[in-house]
Structure formats: C-alpha cells, structure tokens
Amino acid sequence: MNKNDIVKSLVKFSASCNTSVRNVSGWNKDWKPAPQVPKNAAEIAAAAKKYGLLPADYKPDPQIGGDYPDVPLVGTHERSGYEQWDDRYWRRNWGEPIHKDFNMYVGERMDTSRLRVSVWKQCAAFFGFVGFFIGLLTLDLKYGPTPKLVAPQRPTPGVVHYTFERKDE
C-alpha cells in the first residue's frame, strides 16, 4: 500500500464520518413550535401528530403560543418509578412533549404534589423561628453581660501616675 492509497482511504473515512454527522434527524428544529395556532381540524391533527398526541387530547398552550401542546405540570416524583422509561433519571419517554417549566420540577428540585404542611404553618414556623432569635438578641443587648470598665486615667494636678526616674532600692 502506497502513500496515495492511505490518503484516499482516510479521505473516504472522514467523508463518511462527516455525512453521518450531518445527516442526523430529530434535531430540535424539527419540534420547534409553529408560530401560528392551528385553526381547522387538519392543522390540529397535523400538530397533534407532530407531538405524538391524539387529536382529541391536543390543545395549544396559550402561554407559549404557536402550536405547542398544553402539557400538564407533573413533577418527576409523581411519575411511577416502576414504569419502563426511556430515560429513567428524568422518568420521560423519547419524543414526549414536556412542560415549559419541566426543569424546575425534576427530582432534586421542586415537587408539584400535595404539600405535607400548609403554607400558613410554614410561614408561622419561619417567622416564629426568626422572631425568637431576634428577641434573644434584643434581650442580650439590653440585659446581657457588659465588660467591667475601669476609671479613665486622665492627668490631674498633683497626682503622679508615672515618672522616668530610677527607683532606688
């Protein structure tokens, strides 16, 4: 094998790699919402098919605009851990439309399930905790221990505080 054959084989290999990278399908541009809201039954059916939904289940999201479906907000913890998900960490299937705030409701962040403690009890506990320590600080500043102060040493006439002469023994 000479030098030209090696170069030709490398060029063919790099060309095949480049075409395999360039010809991918399923980019995010393929699922980009259309700018207009579907109006007739044919457009609704096409938009539902685009997002993998039934036309009866499809309803456009008014906040996002365009043809993106109105997906309910369901956190990661509310989904079954025993189901065979394509992505087990996020508990999602491939191509599934997600809510626009999906990244806020994943496993290690907020949860959309019912609160165990009401908001009023949470606020009462927070302000009670902060108020208790502010009260302790106030009592400490008012009645707390103060360092013992000595009388200031100011020069007074007739009183010698120190001299620079040697003391005779």
C-alpha positions as CSV (number, residue, x, y, z in Angstrom):
1,M,0.0,0.0,0.0
2,N,1.5,3.2,-1.0
3,K,1.1,6.7,0.4
4,N,-1.7,7.7,-2.1
5,D,-3.9,4.7,-1.1
6,I,-3.6,5.6,2.6
7,V,-4.6,9.2,1.9
8,K,-7.6,8.1,-0.2
9,S,-8.8,5.7,2.4
10,L,-8.5,8.4,5.1
11,V,-10.4,10.9,2.9
12,K,-13.2,8.3,2.3
13,F,-13.4,7.5,6.1
14,S,-13.5,11.2,7.1
15,A,-16.2,11.9,4.4
16,S,-18.3,9.0,5.7
17,C,-18.0,10.4,9.2
18,N,-18.9,13.9,8.1
19,T,-22.0,12.7,6.2
20,S,-23.2,10.6,9.1
21,V,-22.9,13.6,11.4
22,R,-24.6,16.0,9.0
23,N,-27.5,13.8,8.1
24,V,-28.9,13.3,11.6
25,S,-32.6,13.6,12.0
26,G,-34.6,14.6,15.1
27,W,-33.0,17.9,15.7
28,N,-34.7,20.4,18.0
29,K,-35.6,22.4,14.9
30,D,-37.9,19.5,13.9
31,W,-40.0,20.0,17.0
32,K,-39.9,23.8,17.1
33,P,-43.4,25.1,17.6
34,A,-45.0,26.6,14.6
35,P,-45.6,30.4,15.0
36,Q,-49.4,30.2,14.3
37,V,-52.1,28.4,16.4
38,P,-53.8,25.6,14.4
39,K,-57.4,26.7,13.5
40,N,-59.0,23.9,11.4
41,A,-59.2,20.1,12.0
42,A,-56.5,19.3,9.5
43,E,-54.0,21.7,11.2
44,I,-55.0,20.3,14.7
45,A,-54.4,16.7,13.5
46,A,-51.1,17.6,12.0
47,A,-49.9,19.4,15.2
48,A,-51.1,16.5,17.3
49,K,-49.2,14.0,15.2
50,K,-46.1,16.2,15.3
51,Y,-46.1,16.0,19.2
52,G,-47.3,12.3,19.4
53,L,-50.7,13.1,20.8
54,L,-54.3,12.2,19.8
55,P,-56.2,15.0,18.1
56,A,-58.8,14.7,20.9
57,D,-56.1,15.3,23.5
58,Y,-54.4,18.1,21.7
59,K,-54.9,21.7,23.0
60,P,-52.4,24.5,22.2
61,D,-50.7,26.2,25.1
62,P,-51.8,29.9,25.3
63,Q,-48.7,31.0,27.3
64,I,-46.1,29.7,24.8
65,G,-48.1,30.5,21.7
66,G,-47.9,28.7,18.4
67,D,-48.9,25.0,18.1
68,Y,-47.0,23.7,21.2
69,P,-49.4,21.5,23.3
70,D,-50.7,22.5,26.7
71,V,-48.9,19.8,28.8
72,P,-49.9,19.3,32.4
73,L,-47.3,20.1,35.0
74,V,-46.3,16.8,36.6
75,G,-43.1,16.5,38.6
76,T,-40.6,13.7,38.3
77,H,-41.5,12.3,41.8
78,E,-45.2,12.0,40.8
79,R,-44.4,9.6,38.0
80,S,-44.1,5.9,38.6
81,G,-40.6,4.7,39.3
82,Y,-41.5,1.1,38.2
83,E,-42.5,2.0,34.7
84,Q,-40.1,1.3,31.9
85,W,-39.0,4.8,30.9
86,D,-36.6,5.6,28.1
87,D,-34.8,8.0,30.4
88,R,-35.1,6.5,33.9
89,Y,-33.5,9.5,35.7
90,W,-35.9,12.1,34.3
91,R,-38.8,9.5,34.0
92,R,-39.5,10.5,30.5
93,N,-40.0,8.7,27.2
94,W,-38.3,9.7,24.0
95,G,-40.2,12.4,22.0
96,E,-42.6,13.1,24.8
97,P,-43.6,16.8,24.9
98,I,-42.7,18.4,28.2
99,H,-44.0,21.4,30.2
100,K,-42.2,24.6,29.6
101,D,-41.1,24.7,33.3
102,F,-40.1,21.0,33.4
103,N,-36.5,21.7,34.5
104,M,-37.9,23.3,37.7
105,Y,-39.8,20.2,38.8
106,V,-37.2,17.4,38.4
107,G,-36.3,15.0,41.2
108,E,-33.8,17.2,43.1
109,R,-35.8,20.4,42.9
110,M,-39.5,21.4,43.5
111,D,-42.3,19.0,43.7
112,T,-45.9,19.5,42.4
113,S,-47.5,17.0,44.7
114,R,-49.7,18.0,47.7
115,L,-47.9,19.9,50.4
116,R,-47.5,18.0,53.7
117,V,-47.6,21.2,55.7
118,S,-49.9,24.1,54.8
119,V,-48.4,27.4,53.7
120,W,-49.7,29.2,56.8
121,K,-48.0,26.7,59.1
122,Q,-44.8,27.1,57.1
123,C,-44.9,30.9,57.4
124,A,-45.8,30.7,61.1
125,A,-42.8,28.4,61.8
126,F,-40.4,30.6,59.8
127,F,-41.4,33.9,61.4
128,G,-41.6,32.3,64.8
129,F,-38.1,31.0,64.5
130,V,-36.7,34.4,63.2
131,G,-38.7,36.3,65.9
132,F,-37.4,34.0,68.7
133,F,-33.8,34.8,67.8
134,I,-34.4,38.5,67.3
135,G,-36.0,38.5,70.8
136,L,-32.9,36.8,72.2
137,L,-30.6,39.3,70.5
138,T,-32.7,42.2,71.9
139,L,-32.6,40.8,75.5
140,D,-28.9,40.2,75.2
141,L,-28.2,43.8,74.0
142,K,-30.4,45.2,76.8
143,Y,-29.6,43.0,79.8
144,G,-26.6,40.9,78.7
145,P,-23.2,40.9,80.4
146,T,-21.1,44.0,79.8
147,P,-17.4,44.2,80.3
148,K,-16.2,45.8,83.5
149,L,-14.9,49.3,82.8
150,V,-12.1,50.9,84.8
151,A,-12.0,54.6,85.6
152,P,-10.2,56.5,82.8
153,Q,-6.6,57.7,83.7
154,R,-6.5,61.4,83.0
155,P,-3.8,63.7,84.1
156,T,-4.8,65.6,87.3
157,P,-2.8,68.3,89.0
158,G,-0.8,67.0,91.9
159,V,-1.1,63.3,91.1
160,V,1.9,61.5,89.6
161,H,1.0,58.4,87.6
162,Y,4.5,57.6,86.4
163,T,8.0,59.0,86.4
164,F,11.0,58.4,84.3
165,E,13.4,58.3,87.3
166,R,15.0,55.2,88.6
167,K,13.5,53.7,91.7
168,D,16.1,53.4,94.5
169,E,16.2,50.1,96.4
